[in-house]
Amino acid sequence: MPKTQLTRIELFNLKYEVQPSGCWYWLASRSVKGYAWFNDAGRMWHAHRWRWMHEHGPVPEGMVLDHFVCDTP
């Protein structure tokens, strides 16, 4: 029986838990400064940036992706 491979978004979704507050708690790799990292095909991304680009496409020029208190969708 062939092994089923997870999609990139399915893999990403395994790496966080949604807290009662609605914040996404990252369970996987973090930078020295505590930022969430996601490895997509050998390239490391800030997790919030990867998720934005997966959902919306490229980040528009001049837009800053921020997460003041917690990460939410």
DSSP file (Angstrom, degrees, kcal/mol; ACC not computed):
  #  RESIDUE AA STRUCTURE BP1 BP2  ACC     N-H-->O    O-->H-N    N-H-->O    O-->H-N    TCO  KAPPA ALPHA  PHI   PSI    X-CA   Y-CA   Z-CA
    1    1 A M              0   0    0      0, 0.0     2,-0.0     0, 0.0     0, 0.0   0.000 360.0 360.0 360.0 127.8    0.0    0.0    0.0
    2    2 A P        -     0   0    0      0, 0.0     2,-0.3     0, 0.0     0, 0.0  -0.343 360.0-112.7 -68.6 145.5    1.5    3.4   -1.0
    3    3 A K        -     0   0    0      1,-0.0     2,-0.5    -2,-0.0     0, 0.0  -0.591  27.6-129.2 -75.7 134.1    2.4    5.9    1.7
    4    4 A T        -     0   0    0     -2,-0.3     2,-0.4     1,-0.0    -1,-0.0  -0.738  19.3-144.9 -86.7 129.4    0.2    9.0    1.6
    5    5 A Q        -     0   0    0     -2,-0.5     2,-0.1     1,-0.0    -1,-0.0  -0.784  15.9-121.4 -96.7 137.0    2.3   12.2    1.7
    6    6 A L        -     0   0    0     -2,-0.4     2,-0.1     1,-0.1    -1,-0.0  -0.423  25.1-117.0 -72.0 147.0    0.9   15.2    3.6
    7    7 A T     >  -     0   0    0     -2,-0.1     4,-2.3     1,-0.1     5,-0.2  -0.349  32.0-104.7 -72.6 166.4    0.4   18.4    1.7
    8    8 A R  H  > S+     0   0    0      1,-0.2     4,-2.5     2,-0.2     5,-0.1   0.894 122.7  48.8 -61.5 -39.8    2.4   21.4    2.8
    9    9 A I  H  > S+     0   0    0      2,-0.2     4,-2.6     1,-0.2    -1,-0.2   0.878 109.6  51.9 -70.4 -36.1   -0.6   23.0    4.5
   10   10 A E  H  > S+     0   0    0      2,-0.2     4,-0.9     1,-0.2    -2,-0.2   0.918 111.6  47.6 -63.4 -42.1   -1.4   19.7    6.3
   11   11 A L  H >< S+     0   0    0     -4,-2.3     3,-0.8     1,-0.2     4,-0.4   0.931 111.9  49.8 -63.0 -46.2    2.2   19.6    7.5
   12   12 A F  H >< S+     0   0    0     -4,-2.5     3,-2.0     1,-0.2    -2,-0.2   0.920 106.1  56.9 -56.7 -45.5    2.1   23.2    8.7
   13   13 A N  H >< S+     0   0    0     -4,-2.6     3,-0.7     1,-0.3    -1,-0.2   0.698  99.0  60.3 -65.1 -19.6   -1.2   22.6   10.5
   14   14 A L  T << S+     0   0    0     -4,-0.9    -1,-0.3    -3,-0.8    -2,-0.2   0.599  94.7  67.1 -77.8 -10.7    0.4   19.8   12.6
   15   15 A K  T <  S+     0   0    0     -3,-2.0    12,-3.3    -4,-0.4    13,-0.8   0.312  98.4  46.0-100.0   7.9    2.9   22.3   14.0
   16   16 A Y  E <   -A   26   0A   0     -3,-0.7     2,-0.4    10,-0.3    10,-0.2  -0.978  59.9-147.5-144.0 159.9    0.7   24.5   16.1
   17   17 A E  E     -A   25   0A   0      8,-2.0     8,-3.4    -2,-0.3     2,-0.6  -0.989  23.0-127.8-123.8 136.9   -2.1   24.3   18.6
   18   18 A V  E     -A   24   0A   0     -2,-0.4     6,-0.2     6,-0.2     5,-0.1  -0.755  28.2-144.7 -84.8 123.9   -4.9   26.9   18.9
   19   19 A Q    >   -     0   0    0      4,-3.4     3,-2.4    -2,-0.6    -1,-0.0  -0.391  27.7-102.4 -82.7 162.7   -5.1   28.1   22.5
   20   20 A P  T 3  S+     0   0    0      0, 0.0    -1,-0.1     0, 0.0    -2,-0.0   0.804 123.9  59.8 -55.2 -28.4   -8.4   29.0   24.2
   21   21 A S  T 3  S-     0   0    0      2,-0.1     3,-0.1     1,-0.1    -3,-0.0   0.620 121.3-109.3 -73.3 -12.5   -7.5   32.7   23.6
   22   22 A G  S <  S+     0   0    0     -3,-2.4     2,-0.1     1,-0.4    -1,-0.1   0.269  76.1 135.3  97.9 -10.0   -7.4   32.1   19.9
   23   23 A C        -     0   0    0     49,-0.1    -4,-3.4    -5,-0.1     2,-0.7  -0.396  56.9-126.6 -70.2 149.2   -3.6   32.4   19.7
   24   24 A W  E     -A   18   0A   0     47,-3.2     2,-0.7    -6,-0.2    47,-0.5  -0.890  19.6-152.8 -97.3 115.6   -1.7   29.8   17.7
   25   25 A Y  E     -A   17   0A   0     -8,-3.4    -8,-2.0    -2,-0.7     2,-0.3  -0.815  15.1-134.8 -92.5 116.9    1.1   28.2   19.8
   26   26 A W  E     -A   16   0A   0     -2,-0.7   -10,-0.3   -10,-0.2   -11,-0.0  -0.567  22.1-176.6 -76.9 127.9    3.9   27.0   17.6
   27   27 A L        +     0   0    0    -12,-3.3   -11,-0.2    -2,-0.3    -1,-0.1   0.509  60.1  60.3-100.8  -9.2    5.1   23.5   18.5
   28   28 A A  S    S-     0   0    0    -13,-0.8    10,-0.1     1,-0.3    -2,-0.0   0.036  97.3 -16.8-105.7-151.0    8.0   23.2   16.1
   29   29 A S        -     0   0    0      8,-0.2     8,-2.7     7,-0.1     2,-0.3  -0.132  55.9-172.7 -59.5 143.8   11.3   25.0   15.3
   30   30 A R  B     -B   36   0B   0      6,-0.3     6,-0.2    -3,-0.1     5,-0.1  -0.965  22.4-116.9-134.1 152.1   12.0   28.5   16.7
   31   31 A S    >   -     0   0    0      4,-2.8     3,-1.8    -2,-0.3     6,-0.0  -0.254  42.0 -95.4 -75.9 173.0   14.7   31.0   16.1
   32   32 A V  T 3  S+     0   0    0      1,-0.3    -1,-0.1     2,-0.1    -2,-0.0   0.832 129.7  52.5 -58.0 -32.5   17.0   32.1   18.9
   33   33 A K  T 3  S-     0   0    0      2,-0.1    -1,-0.3     1,-0.0    -2,-0.0   0.417 125.3-103.2 -85.9   1.4   14.7   35.1   19.3
   34   34 A G  S <  S+     0   0    0     -3,-1.8     2,-0.2     1,-0.3    -2,-0.1   0.480  70.3 146.8  94.4   3.0   11.6   32.9   19.6
   35   35 A Y        -     0   0    0      1,-0.1    -4,-2.8    -5,-0.1    -1,-0.3  -0.522  52.9-110.7 -76.0 140.6   10.2   33.3   16.1
   36   36 A A  B     -B   30   0B   0     -6,-0.2    11,-2.3    -2,-0.2     2,-0.4  -0.489  32.7-159.1 -71.6 135.3    8.4   30.3   14.6
   37   37 A W  E     -C   46   0C   0     -8,-2.7     2,-0.4     9,-0.3     9,-0.2  -0.904   6.5-165.6-115.3 144.7   10.2   28.6   11.6
   38   38 A F  E     -C   45   0C   0      7,-2.8     7,-2.5    -2,-0.4     2,-0.7  -0.997  12.6-144.6-131.4 129.7    8.7   26.4    9.0
   39   39 A N  E     -C   44   0C   0     -2,-0.4     2,-0.6     5,-0.2     5,-0.2  -0.831  18.1-178.0 -95.6 113.9   10.8   24.2    6.6
   40   40 A D  E >  S-C   43   0C   0      3,-2.8     3,-1.6    -2,-0.7    -2,-0.0  -0.922  73.5 -31.5-115.5 105.3    9.1   24.0    3.2
   41   41 A A  T 3  S-     0   0    0     -2,-0.6    -1,-0.1     1,-0.3     3,-0.1   0.858 126.4 -44.7  55.3  40.3   11.1   21.8    0.8
   42   42 A G  T 3  S+     0   0    0      1,-0.2     2,-0.5     0, 0.0    -1,-0.3   0.382 116.5 109.9  89.6  -4.6   14.4   22.7    2.4
   43   43 A R  E <   -C   40   0C   0     -3,-1.6    -3,-2.8     2,-0.0     2,-0.4  -0.912  62.6-137.1-106.2 129.8   13.8   26.4    2.6
   44   44 A M  E     +C   39   0C   0     -2,-0.5     2,-0.3    -5,-0.2    -5,-0.2  -0.709  26.3 179.5 -87.7 132.6   13.3   27.9    6.1
   45   45 A W  E     -C   38   0C   0     -7,-2.5    -7,-2.8    -2,-0.4     2,-0.4  -0.923  39.7-103.8-125.9 150.0   10.5   30.5    6.4
   46   46 A H  E  >  -C   37   0C   0     -2,-0.3     4,-2.5    -9,-0.2     3,-0.4  -0.663  41.4-130.2 -65.4 130.0    9.1   32.6    9.2
   47   47 A A  H  > S+     0   0    0    -11,-2.3     4,-2.5    -2,-0.4     5,-0.2   0.869 103.2  51.1 -59.3 -41.0    5.9   30.6    9.9
   48   48 A H  H  > S+     0   0    0    -12,-0.3     4,-2.0     1,-0.2    -1,-0.2   0.871 112.0  48.1 -66.3 -34.2    3.6   33.6    9.9
   49   49 A R  H  > S+     0   0    0     -3,-0.4     4,-2.5     2,-0.2    -2,-0.2   0.916 111.4  49.4 -70.5 -43.1    5.0   34.8    6.5
   50   50 A W  H  X S+     0   0    0     -4,-2.5     4,-2.4     1,-0.2    -2,-0.2   0.929 111.7  49.3 -60.4 -45.0    4.7   31.3    4.9
   51   51 A R  H  X S+     0   0    0     -4,-2.5     4,-2.2    -5,-0.2     5,-0.2   0.922 110.8  49.5 -62.9 -44.0    1.1   31.0    6.1
   52   52 A W  H  X>S+     0   0    0     -4,-2.0     4,-3.4     1,-0.2     5,-0.6   0.957 112.8  46.9 -57.7 -50.5    0.2   34.5    4.7
   53   53 A M  H  X5S+     0   0    0     -4,-2.5     4,-1.4     1,-0.2    -1,-0.2   0.848 111.2  52.0 -63.7 -34.4    1.8   33.7    1.3
   54   54 A H  H  <5S+     0   0    0     -4,-2.4    -1,-0.2    -5,-0.2    -2,-0.2   0.885 119.6  35.1 -67.2 -38.1    0.1   30.3    1.2
   55   55 A E  H  <5S+     0   0    0     -4,-2.2    -2,-0.2    -5,-0.2    -1,-0.2   0.854 137.4  14.1 -83.3 -37.1   -3.3   31.9    1.9
   56   56 A H  H  <5S-     0   0    0     -4,-3.4    -3,-0.2     1,-0.4    -2,-0.2   0.539  97.1-120.2-121.8 -11.3   -3.0   35.2    0.0
   57   57 A G     << +     0   0    0     -4,-1.4    -1,-0.4    -5,-0.6    -2,-0.1  -0.571  69.4   2.1  94.9-166.4    0.0   35.1   -2.3
   58   58 A P  S    S-     0   0    0      0, 0.0     3,-0.0     0, 0.0     0, 0.0  -0.155  81.2-104.4 -56.9 146.8    3.0   37.5   -2.1
   59   59 A V        -     0   0    0      1,-0.1     3,-0.1     4,-0.0    -6,-0.0  -0.601  43.9-112.3 -71.6 124.6    3.1   40.1    0.6
   60   60 A P    >   -     0   0    0      0, 0.0     3,-2.2     0, 0.0    -1,-0.1  -0.249  39.6 -90.0 -59.8 145.2    2.2   43.4   -1.0
   61   61 A E  T 3  S+     0   0    0      1,-0.3     3,-0.1    -3,-0.0     0, 0.0  -0.305 114.2  17.1 -54.8 131.8    5.0   46.0   -1.1
   62   62 A G  T 3  S+     0   0    0      1,-0.3     2,-0.3    -3,-0.1    -1,-0.3   0.243  94.6 124.6  88.1 -12.7    5.0   48.1    2.0
   63   63 A M    <   -     0   0    0     -3,-2.2     2,-0.5    -4,-0.0    -1,-0.3  -0.638  46.6-155.9 -82.5 136.4    2.9   45.7    4.0
   64   64 A V        -     0   0    0     -2,-0.3     2,-0.6    -3,-0.1    -3,-0.0  -0.956   8.9-142.5-113.6 122.8    4.3   44.5    7.3
   65   65 A L        +     0   0    0     -2,-0.5     2,-0.3     2,-0.0   -16,-0.1  -0.743  32.5 178.0 -83.4 121.4    3.1   41.2    8.7
   66   66 A D        -     0   0    0     -2,-0.6     2,-0.2   -18,-0.1    -2,-0.0  -0.871  30.5-171.2-125.9 156.1    2.8   41.6   12.5
   67   67 A H        +     0   0    0     -2,-0.3     4,-0.1     1,-0.1    -2,-0.0  -0.721  13.6 176.8-145.8  91.0    1.8   39.6   15.4
   68   68 A F  S    S+     0   0    0     -2,-0.2    -1,-0.1     2,-0.1     3,-0.1   0.955  78.3   1.3 -66.0 -56.8    1.7   41.8   18.5
   69   69 A V  S    S-     0   0    0      1,-0.4     2,-0.3     0, 0.0    -1,-0.1   0.814 131.6 -15.3-104.2 -40.9    0.4   39.6   21.2
   70   70 A C  S    S-     0   0    0    -48,-0.0     2,-0.5   -45,-0.0    -1,-0.4  -0.964  70.3 -92.5-156.4 168.6   -0.1   36.2   19.5
   71   71 A D        +     0   0    0    -47,-0.5   -47,-3.2    -2,-0.3    -4,-0.1  -0.800  47.1 163.4 -91.7 127.1   -0.3   34.6   16.2
   72   72 A T              0   0    0     -2,-0.5   -49,-0.1   -49,-0.2   -50,-0.0  -0.934 360.0 360.0-135.5 161.1   -3.8   34.2   14.8
   73   73 A P              0   0    0      0, 0.0   -50,-0.0     0, 0.0    -2,-0.0   0.515 360.0 360.0 -63.7 360.0   -5.1   33.5   11.3
